[in-house]
Amino acid sequence: MFYGFVITEAGNSLLASMVAGQTLTITKAVVGEGTADNAEAARKLTNLINPGPEATSTETMVDGNNVNMIVEYRSDLNGGLQEGFWIGEFGIFGKVGNGAETMIGYGSLGDAKQYVSAYVAGAAPDVRRYPVSITVTTGIQVDVAYPAEAWMTAEDVAEYFNQTLKPDLEESLQDLIDDHNEDPDAHGGALEGKQDQIKVEGLLKGSKTTTEEGETYNVGAATPGTDYQAPTNTLTAAESMTTQDLIPFYDATAGQHKRTTLQALKEAIGVQSPTISVTTCTGASVTCSDGAETTLQGTGSTDFELPHVGTWTVTASLGGESVSEQVQVGGGLLYEVDLMITSGIAVTTQPTKTTYYIGEAFDPAGMVVTATFADDTTANVTEDCEFSPQTMAAGTQSVTVTYQRAGVQKTASVAVAVRVLDHIDVTIDGADEVDKNFNGIKGGGAALLWEKIVATNSNKIVWIVDESKVVDTIGKFPLPVEVIPFGAGHVIKQFEAKNYKPVLRLDADGKEVRTDENNFVVDLHLERIDHPQDLAEDLINTVGVVEHGLFLNMVDKVIVGDPNGPRVMTNGNK
């Protein structure tokens, strides 16, 4: 709930009249049980939310632009308060001359409502006082609004014309002339030397200049019903361009370059110019200037539609006082050389892979994302898209595809199915060592934890090894242990104290080898492990150890490659 005092929008106008020299009369003060939600809502009020009885106030004191008073409510007012109530709000009302009575200011107590008890004859009245100080200024609030995803100015149009459209047109005209001259059925050379004339007549009006070198045509902007403007090969400057100036654009549907007015083009594309909204006292004189030639004028609360970006200075003046605020107006431009504001995107070809398991990364292979632009052209933008989520989780049903261009962002979605793996029928893998009791060492490839998870969730495990991997007692192969990086040094020290002969595994560049979970691998050079179960228990209970490479009595069959042919070792204990 809002706690504080504000000048209402209606009261602002009355106070502005007072500053301008008119007499302001405070007519009454009222209390009520309501409370405003916020200051903005409070400023729009014309009466209390839940009005109660009238209050009283001290005599108003006016000091320049300041109005001071104390609003007071007493339980003995109005014949005495018969029942107590909670004061949550109060309002001050006034008028100028014979005008309508208006709530000038509103106070809300928010969560700090105050209870006024019923009046008891002969007892001291219950009194609540609220000091109020109103300062009347020409202060302004300035907001910049962009009513569309993008907007355009005359400079944007001129840039598009001169840098993109005009060169393309000239090239197409030359192609037309070449095709015509090569046509045996056409009048040879009929179009030769007519490029400028075609450009002038086919796109924009222009002017003809006669010099010693001959006649030339210059393309310039023109307004219907007027004489040719001075040819500049650019469009009219922003500050002087009107909504009726002709703008060149490409109609993709018709396959033609056309002309239309600025206003018609803006309406067709569905964009508007940015707006500066100025909130100030009614009656204040307001100007909006770019510091050069462009000055926009208004009165009181005013909205200015801006002809171009840049730095604007807003000034409000009232009663000989003025205040200014500088506003920097920027934003996305409509023209990115080719009118390529994105209208939308769609997944026109689904990705090859749409079914995943938890933890798998999204694969966009085979997918085609097509963007449709403001000129109705389309393009494959798959490589420029981003995808979320990138990694599949339980419950993921779709992947959001995002494409952004020139500040405009569009999205589409791809339906996916994420399966939960509850078991594995059979796992076929290798091993670094295995003994006659089917105790093995794995992890030489640094996949410790993940291998152990797969193994423990498999109905059957089969290892394929060569005869060198089959030993009487495991341990000759260094035993891998997966250790979290934080505190790895302390874990290694504990292993050293137990004579486990630990060595932190490094790659060819001397950097720590990382597991699939981004942990370190410490290899224990034990030579032999006589009591693997005890060692396994000791390792897994060491703080900092994630998993170890002892796979004890987990394998069902071991297929051994011998010189005389493969043999199978079957674990009878499972």
N, C-alpha and C positions, 0 to 999 in steps of 0.2 A: 504494500500500500504506500501511496505517496504521502510524504510528510513535508510540509512547507507552504509557502505563499507565492502565488503567481498573479500577474496581471492578465485578465482575460483578453481575448481577441477583440471583443466588443468594447471592453474598457480601454484598450489601447487607443481606439479612435477618439474616445472622449478625452483622454489625457492629451492627445495630440491637439485637440481643439483648445485645451487649456493653455498649452504652450504657445499656440497661435494668438492668444489674447482674449479668448472667451472665458466667461465665468463658469467654473465647475462647482456645483452644489452637491455635497454628500447628503443623501436623503435618508438612509437607514443602514443599520447593520442587522443581519439575521444569522441565527445559529441553527444547526441541524445535526442529524444523527448519521448522515452518510459520510463516506470517504472516497476520494478519487483514486483510481488505479495508478496514475502516473501524471507527471507535470503536463505532458502534451494533452491528455484528456481534460485536465483541469482548465487549461487555457481556452478550450472550446465551449465551456459551460456558460449558459446564460442565466441559470438559477442554481440553487443548491440541489444536491442529489436527493436529499430527504429533508426538506426545510422544516424548521420548527418555529419557535417564537422569535419576535424581534428582540434585538439586544440594544445596547446603548453604546456611546463612545464619547471620548473626550473631544473637545473642540479641535477641529483640524487646524494644523499649523502648516502654512505654505511658505517655504523658503526657496525661492527661485523655482527650480523644477522638482523640488522635493515636497511631498505631502506626508505629514506625520500625524498619527493618532493612536489611541488605545481602544480597541474593541473590548467591551465588558458585558458579561451576562451575570445577573444577580437573581437569586431565587425569589426575591421580593418584588421583581418587576412584574408588570402586567397583572397586578392584583395578588401576586404571590403564587409560587409554583405549587400546585396541588400534588403532583407526583414527580419523583426524580427521573432524570434521563441522562444518557451519555452524549456529550458533545463530541462530534467527530469532525465538524466542519463549520466554517463561518464565511459569510460573504459581506462585502461592502458595496452599497448601491449609490448611484448618483445620476445627475443629469446636467446637461448644458442648456441654459435658457429654459424654454418651454418644451424641450425635447423629451423623448421617452426615457423613463427610468431604466438604468442599465447596471448590471452587476459589474463593477469595475475590477475588483480583486476577489480572489478565492483562496481561503486557507484550509488545508486538510491536516488533521492530526494523525493520520495513518493508524498505526497500531497503538498510539498513545492517547486514545480517547479519554476524556475526563468526565467523571460522574458529578452531576449537580443534584444535591439532595432536595427534597421537598421543603417548602418554607414553613418554619415553625414560628408562630406569633410570639413576639417578645425575645426571640433568640436572634443572634447575629446572622445575617443572610449569608448563604453560600455564594462566593464570588469567584468568577474566572475571568482573567484579563489576558489579552493578546495584543502586544505592541505591533504596530504596522508602520512601515516606512516605505513609501512608494517613490521611486526615482523615475522621472520621465526623461527619456533620452531619444535620440534619433538612431539608436543602435539598430543594426541590421543582421539578419541571418541569411546566409547565402548557401544554396544547394545547387549542385550541378547534376542534371539528370540526362541519361542517355536512353531515350525511349525505345531503342531498337538494339539488336545485337551489333550492328555496325551502322555507320552513317557516312555521308559523303559531302564534300564541299566542291565548289567550282574549281578550285585548284586540283583536286583529285581527278575531276573530269578532264581538265586540260592536260594533265600528265598522261592519263590513259590515252587520250586522243593523239598527242604528239609523239609518245614513245612506243605505242603499240598499234593503235588502229590505223594511223596515217601510213606508217611504213608497210603494214600488211596490205593496205589498199593499193599503194603504189606498186607493190610487187604483183598483186593480182591483176592490176590494170596492164602492166607490162606483159604478163602472161597472155592476157586477152589479145593484145596487139600482135604478139608473136604468133599465137594460134591463128588469128585472122589472116596475117600475111602468108602463112604457110598453107592456107586453105586455097586449093587451085580454083575453087568455084567462087571465091570472094574477090572483091576489087582490091588488087594488090596495093598496099600502101595507103589504103583509105583512112586508116586510123593513125598513121604515122604523124607525129608531132602534135597529136590532140590530147596527150596525157593530162596536161594542166586543165584544159577545158573540161574533160571528162570528170576530173577530180572536183572542179568547181561546181559543175552542174549536178554531179551525182551525190555530193556529200554536203557541202556548205556553200553559201554564197561567197563570192570573192570579188576581186577587182582586177582590171586589166591595166597594165602599165606599158607605155610605149617609150622605149629608150633607143639609143643609138644601136644597141645590139639587136633590137627587135621587140616584139611583144611578149610579155610574160604574164602569167596568171598567178595570183597569190590567194591562198585560202585564208579566210578570216571568219569570225563569228558574225552572224546577222540576226536581226530581230524581224519577224514578219511584219510587213507593211511599212518598213523604213528603208532608207537608202543603205547602200553598202557601208559597213563600218571600215575603219582604217585597217588594212590587212596586217596582221601580226603573226599569222601562222599559229596562233594560240587562241584559246577561248577567252571570253570576257573575264576580267579579274573578279575575285570573289565579292568585293564590296559593291561592285556595280552590276553584277550579274542578276538578272531577274528570272522568275520562274517560267517566263515565256521564251527565254533564249534557247535556241536549238542545240541539242546535244546529240552527237553521233553514238550509236551503239550497234551491236551485232545481234540480230534476231536469229538464234540458232534453229528455231523451228522452221522459219522461212528460208534460212540459209542466205540471208541478205544483210547488208549494212543499211541501216535506216537512220532517220532523224526523228527526234521527238523533243518535247520541251523538258526542261529540268524537272518541273513538277510532275509531269506524266511519268518520267523515268523513275523518280523517287517513289511514286505511288505504285508503279509496276513491280519494283523490287521490294517494296514494303519497308523502307527505312525513313528515318526522320533525322533532322539535325539535333545536336545536343542543346539543352535548355538550361539557362541559369535562372533559378527561382529566387527572388528577393522578397523577404518578409520584413516589413518595417511598419512604422506608424502610418495610418491612413492620412493622406494629405501631404506626406513627405515627397519631395522631388527626388527621383532616382535616375541616375545615369549609369550606363554600362559601356565602357570604352576600352579599345585595344591600345590606346596610347598613341595611335597614328591618325588614321583618317576615319575609322569607324566608331561612331558614337550612337548608342541606342538610348532612348529616353522613355521614362514611365513615371507613374505616380503611385505612391503607397506600395502595397504588395503587387509585384510585377513579375511576369515570366518573359524572359528574353530568349528568342530562338537565335542561335549564333550562326553567322555565316562561315566561320572558320575557327580552327583551333588556335591556341596561343594563350598569352597572358592578358586577362581582362581585369579592369579595375571598376568595382561597383561603389558608387557614392550615393548616400542618402542625405538630404538637406531638409531642415525644418526649423523655422523660427530663428534663423541666423546661425544655427549650429549644423555641423556636418560630420559624417563619419564615413570612412572608406575601408574597403576590404579588397585585397588582391586575390584573384582566383586563377589557377593554372588549369586550363582546359585541354585535355588530350583525349586519346581514345583510338580505337581501331578504325582504320580507313576502309571504306567500302571497296575501293579499287586496289586490287593487288595485280596490277597490269592487265588483267583479263576478266574483270568482273567475277572473280572466283570466290565469292562468298558461298559457303556450303549451305545448301538447303537441307541436306540430310544424308545419311549413309545407310547402307543395307548390306548384309552378308548375302551376296548373290550366289556364292558357292560355299557349301559347308566344308569345314576342315576334314581331312581324311580320318583323323582320330577324334572320336567324341566320347569314348568310354575310358575311364581312368581308375586307378587305384589311389588311395590316400597317399599323399606325398609326391605324386608324379607332377611334373611341370607341364603346363599347357603347351601344346604343340600346334602352331597355326598352319603347318604344312598342308597344302592343298586348298586352303581357304582363299576366297576372293572377296574383298570388301570394296564396294563401289560407292563413290561419293557422287551426289548430284549437286550441281552448282546453280547459282542464280540465273545463269543464262541457259539453263536446261541441258548443259553438257554434262557428261559423266566421265569418270576416270577411275582406274584401279588404284586405290590408296593403301593397300594392305601393308606394304612395307613401312608406311608412316604411322601406323596405328599402334596403340598401346593396349595391353590386355590385363584385366584384373578379375579374379585373383590369378597370380602367376603359378601358384602351387595349389593343388587340389586338397581339400579338406573334407571331412565327413559332413554331409548335408549340402555340399556345393551342387547347385542345379544349373547354373549358367555362368558364362564368362562375359564380362562387359568389354566391348570393343569401343575404344575412344579415338576419334580423329579430330585434330585441331589445326586450323589454318586462319591466319590473320585475326587471331583473338576469338574466333568462333569455334565452339566445341560441339561436336555431335557424337552420339553414342548409338550402338546397336548391341545385340546380345547373341550369344551362341549357346544353345542348350547342350549340356553335358550330363553324363551319368557317372557317378563316383561309386564304385563298388567297395564294399568292406570285405577284406580277405579274412575269412574265419578259420581256414585251414589250408594246408598244402598236402596233396596226395602223396607225392614223392619228390625228394630233393636228390639230385645227382651232382656231386661235387668232388673235389680233390681233397687231399690232406698232405700236411708236411711230414707227419710221422704217425704210425699206428702200431700198437703192440698186440700180442696174442690175446690180451684181455679186452681188446677193442677200445682201449684208451688212445686218444689221438691228440695231436697238436695241429691247430689251424691258425691262420692269421698272418701268414707270410706276406700276403698281398695287402695287409692293413685294413681288412674288412672284418673286424672282430665282432662288435656288437651286432651289426646287421646279420652276419652269418649265424650268430647264436640265436637271434630272434627267428630266422628262417628255420633253423634246425629244430628248435623247441616247438614250432607250430606245424611240423611235418609228420605225416602218418608213417612214412618210410624214408630212411636215409641210406643212400648208396654212395660209397666213395670209390673212386677209380685211381689207383696209384701204381707206380712201378715197384719192382721188388726191392729197390734201395730204401723205400719209405717204410718197409715192414721191419720192425726192430723188436728185440727182446724187451728192452726197457726204454721208454721215451725220455727225451731230455737232451739228446745230442743236438737236435735242432733248437735254436734259441726260442724260448717261450715268449710270444708277444703278450703284452699287457696294455690295454687301452686306459690312458690316464688323462684327466682333464688338465688343460694348460695351467689353470690357476692352482698354484701350489705343487706343480709337478716336481720341482726341485726337492721339496720336503719328502715326497713319496720316494724319489730316487734315493735319498739319504736313508730312509727306513729300509729299503731293499738292500743297500750296501751294508747296513748294520747286521742284516740277517744273512750276509754272504750269498745273496742272490745274483751278484755280479751284473747289475743293471747297466744297459747302454741305451741312451736316447737315440732312436732311429732318425737318421738324417738322409736327405736325398743327395743327388750328385752335385747340387749347388751349395751344399752345407746347410740347408734349411730343414726345419723339423718336418718330418713326414706327418700328414694329417689323415685321420680316418674319415669315413663318410659323415660322421658327426662332428668333424673338425677338431677332434681330440688328438693328443700325442700318442705315440707308440713307444713303449719301453721294452726292449728285448732282454730276457733273463738268460744268461749263459750258464746253465746249471750242469751240463754234461749228462746227467741222468736224474730221473725223478722216481725215487723208490716208493714214495707215498703220495701219489697224485691227488687223492681225495683231500688229504690234509692240506696240501699246498693250495688247492683250489679254494678251500674254505678260508685259508689265511689271506689270500689275495683279494677275494671278493669282500672281505671284511675290513680291508685297508681303506681308510678315508682318502678319496681322490681317485680310486680305481673304479672305472666304469665296467669293464669286463676283461676276461682273460681268454687265452687261446686253448685252454684245456677242454676238450670234448670227451667226457668220460662216459663210456658205455652208452653212447647215443646212436652209433651207427648200426644199421641192421645187416648190411652186406658190404664187404670190401672186395672189389674186383682187382686182382693183382696181375700186372703184365709181366709174365716170366718169359725167358728165351724159348721155352718149350711150349708156350701157349698160355692163355689166361687161366687163372684159377680163382675160385670164389671162396672167400672166408665168410661163413655165416655165423652171426652172433646168436648163440643159443640162449643167452640170458635175457633176451627181449621177447 
